[in-house]
Amino acid sequence: PPGPGGVAVPRAGLKKYVLPPDYSGITLPERTKLKFMDKVPAVPKVKREPRQLRDIRGPSREATDFIQGQYGILALGGGYLHWGHFEMIRLTIARSMDPKTMFAIWRVPAPYKPVTRKSLGHRMGGGKGPIDHYVTAVKSGRLVVEVGGRCEFEEVKPFLTQVAGKLPFPAVPISRDGLQQMRQEEEEKKLNNQNPWTFERIVTANMLGMRKYLSPYDLRLKGRYWGKFFLQHRV
Amino acid sequence: APAAKMAALSGGAPWRRGWLPALQLVRRGSKAVTRHWKAMHFQRQKLMAVTEYLAPRPAVPPRCLPPKKETLEEDNGYARLLRRQVEEVFRDNRMIAVCQFNSMPDEDVVLMRRYLRKHNIEVKFVLNEIVRPVLSQSKYKNLLPLFVARNILLVSPERKVKEMLRVLKGVPQVNLLGACIDDTILSKQGVENFAKLPSLEASQGQTVGALALLPSQTSSLLQCGSQHLTALLDQHIHRLQAGETGSTAEPTPAQSS
């Protein structure tokens, strides 16, 4: 409150002691560092598989929530992770975290999907190329790694942002509260949208014959996804 | 190649004249999922533009409204303890003096506390934000204007005001603002007057003396008349005796009374 001269007089009040965070319910697993992921699965595939890009498209149905850890990296787009990405993640996190107080776990499987590549400098034709490497498919909304232990989000955020920037799809470091808040904001946006026309409404009713220009998958994707990209600003 | 096309076109229902199959359109474009941002059909672009999110706009923008002051009432256990202590202080002690405390060197503070401790006066440092709510809810509401800026409480179960004032006179940085002695609020002048009063025993003796004054006079008042008469008659006798010894002896000693 300002004093007689109009200037606020600084006073010292009672010090409010902040209690240290409570880590009582957290148990560290035996191996706190990330497991080594193989380049090629133990049983390499013989039959070459079709491309099936639908494993990149749309929202993820698995690994969308936290299991053991408190913080993680959330994928905001679809993409393929190959062995180089896995090694980068593993080494960066192992270098930056404290194995005595923190732990990290994978939320994506080791590369399982074979990707073929034709040798360089050849013309089209001559059949499908041989298997070059293996990848894991990641859809948007999936957690890639989870980090937990006796640590705060601010300690973990720097190296998780570093890792998230190097992934082939847009990703963000996130905590349990952050994820919950994100979902809550989405719900609120849906509710207080002033626009009476939503993509979902127009597509389900096929207004103006819009389905001629849209894919049948747009009924499920509802305008939030375009190819492998996730449009976060859209309702 | 044209013969094959004619043969195919002459087939079943989809191959009617003038009907273009959709496969021809798909053949030339890219797949649904691409590494680059695939160009949208113009109709789709229009649809995306129409169905964008519109944020709600209240009639009065929130920055024109008065700001909402959210009072966080986190009842600190420590604050509760301090409040309880202040209540105890006000309950237990008979004399509570409120003084303004300016910053002093620490050794002077220690000396002052020692001198006051000799007279069984305790020095308590209080925080205004704790004392003010406690006082406003008790009967000491009129002490509230004293608790502004840095202050201390000098509390004691006895009432040694003279010694306290002597110590405080030697310490220029502590100024007496007011006191509450036996549930009576006194200002600085009042405290000085209180100090100048005689001690309890002396005042008790004085009241007893004043009360006993009248009864002590009653006996002398009652005996006054008869004593006066006795004195007059004695005088008379002396004068008569002096007159008779000059002339003759007294023939009638029975007349003397």
Interface residues (C-beta under 8 A of the other chain):
Chain A: G13 L14 K16 Y17 L53 R54 I56 R57 G78 K189 N192 N193 Q194 N195 W197 T198 F199 I202 M210 K212 Y213 L214 S215 Y217 G223 W226 G227 K228 F229 H233 R234 V235
Chain B: K31 A32 V33 T34 R35 W37 K38 M40 H41 Q43 R44 L47 M48 V50 T51 E52 Y53 L54 A55 P56 R57 E74 N76 Y78 A79 L82 L127 E129 I130
